[in-house]
Amino acid sequence: YIYVIAAYCVKGCLHRSSLGVELRSRKPERAVKLAVFRTRRVKCDEGRPHCTRCLGYGADCEGYEYAVRKAAPTRSSLKELLPQTSHHQAFLLPSQGKSPYTAIVHDDREYSYFLYFQEEAAPNISGSFDRDLWNHVIIQASWKEPSLSGLVASLGALYKARNSTMALSEGKTEPHEQYAFQNYGRALRELQARISANPYRDTTRIALIASLLIYCFENIYGEIDSALGHLEGAFRLMQKQLKNANRPYKHSDNVSPISSLDDDLVGAFFRLDSGVLSRDHICEAEHIGSRLGIKYLEDNCDVPERFATISEARNYLEHIQFPNIPTLSRDLLSRLNTLPLSSIDEKARCMYKIMCFHLRRWDVAFTPLYEKALTQNSKETFAAAAILRVRARSTELASKRVCAQDLSPPDLFIAESREIVNLSKLVASDPSFRKSFVWDCGIVPGLSIVVAACLDMSIQKEALEVLKQIVPRREGAWDSLTAVKFGERFLRMDGGD
C-alpha cells in the first residue's frame, strides 16, 4: 500500500505536465553546506512567555533570563540526518517554542516557501480547529524529512500564487506557480525513492502525512476529484493500520490506537472518511461506505455534563454524528419531494432518535462554552463555537426531516433553519473568513441541509445565497460550488425560481 501511494504520487506529477504547466529548467543544486546565519538585531516587544518579534525572526529572545540553553545543531548531527548522496541544506525556522528548529531543504528558495507555508498558509488551511495537526504533526515531521519538506514548500508556493492576501497580478503569480509544480514533481520522486529504499522503516507515517499534503495541493489547484481519488490509497493504508491495532479507535477520546501514529493524524483520516461519506450522495457519487471500515456503532458515547474545551466538544459531536452519516444522507435525499411521505426503515428511525437524544445532551454540555465564546473578544473562538453549533443543528434538522410523518405545521423546522443561516452569515462575514480551501467542514454542509430540508422557501433561498457568496470556498471534501449547483437544481424541482 505504501509503495502504491508513492507510485500514484509520481503519476499525478506527470499529469500536471499534461495540463499545460510549463516548468522552467532546473538549476544545478547547491553543494551540501551548513547554512551560516546572521543574527538580526530585533527589538524585544517584552511579550510573555516569549518575545513574539524575536521568535518571528527565529532568534533567541534576550528579554528574559533562562537557566538552560539548548545547544545548536552541529554539522555532524545534521549530516547524520541525510543520506550521503543527498543535496540538501539546513535552515533555521522559527517555532512556537523557545528554540528555532532546523529544516532540511534544497536551497534558500525552497526554504522561503516552506517558511511561507508555516507562517501564512498552514494557519489559514487549518481553520478554527486543526492547528495541532498542522503545526505539531505535519510541519514538524517535514523539518527532517526532505521529501515532506519539498511538498510543504510546493504547497507554500501554490498557496502564495492562488490565495495570497495580496492581490498579485498574473505575471507575479506565475513564478510561484511554476516553482510549485517543479518542486512538487521533485518532492514526489524523492518520496517514492524514500519509500522504495526502505518500505518498512518509519514509512507508514511519512506516506500518510504525504497523502494529506498531496490532498491539499490538489484541492488548492482545483483538482477536487483527483484529490479525493488519491485519498483512496491512503484510506486503505490507514485501514490496514487500524485493523492490526490492539484496540478499537474511539474518536471522542482522540487517542490513537497505533503507537507509531499521532492522535491528530488518525483523527484527520477519521474526519476525511466521514466528510467523503456525507459528500457521496450530494455529488451523486458511488456510495461505497466507510473507507476505513470503522464500526462506529459499537462505541458508546458518554457525553460529559460540561465540555472543558472547543476541541473536546468537537470530538464528541463528531462521535455522535458520524455513525449515522451514510444512511442519513441517503434517507434525506430519498425523502425530498416525496408525497405522500414514504416510511423509513424502523431500525434507521430508532438510530436517528438515539442520535437526537445524544445531540440534546451534547447541546446542554456545550451551551456554557458557547455562551462564553459569545462574550469573549476572540473572533477565532467564536467562529469555532458557531461552526460547531451549525453542524449540530444541521444534523438534527436532517434527522427531523427524515423522521417527519407530517409536514403541515407552518413553523416546522423554521427555528433550526433560521439559526443555521444566521450563524453561517456571522462566520462568513468575519474578515478572517477565507473563500478558499480549508481543512475541515464548516458551514457549507449545514447550509446545504437547510436548502434541502427546510420547508420555508425564503429561508432556503437565503441559505443558497450565502453559499453563492462564499464560492469558491472548499471545506474538506465539501465544495461550495457543488453545493450551489445542488441547491439550484433542488429548488427548481421544488417550484422555486
Secondary structure, DSSP 4 states (H G I P E B T S, - for coil): -HHHHHHHHHHHHHHHHHTT---PPPPPPPPPEEPP-PPP-------SSS-HHHHHHT----SS--S--PPPPPHHHHHHTS-TT---EEEEE--SSSS-EEEEESSHHHHHHHHHIIIIIHHHHHTTT-HHIIIIIIHHHHHS-HHHHHHHHHHHHHHHHHH-SS---HHHHHHHHHHHHHHHHHHHHHHHHHHHH-TTSSHHHHHHHHHHHHHHHHHHHT-HHHHHHHHHHHHHHHHHHHHTSSS---GGGT--SSTTS-HHHHHHHHHHHHHHHHHHHHTTPPP---SS---GGGS-----SS-SSHHHHHHHHHHHHGGGHHHHHHHHHHHTT-SSPPPPPHHHHHHHHHHHHHHHHHHHHHHHHHHHHHHSS-HHHHHHHHHHHHHHHHHHHHHHHHH-S----TTTTHHHHHHHHHHHHHHHHSTT--SSEESS--SHHHHHHHHHH---HHHHHHHHHHHHHHTT-EETTEEHHHHHHHHHHHHHHTT--
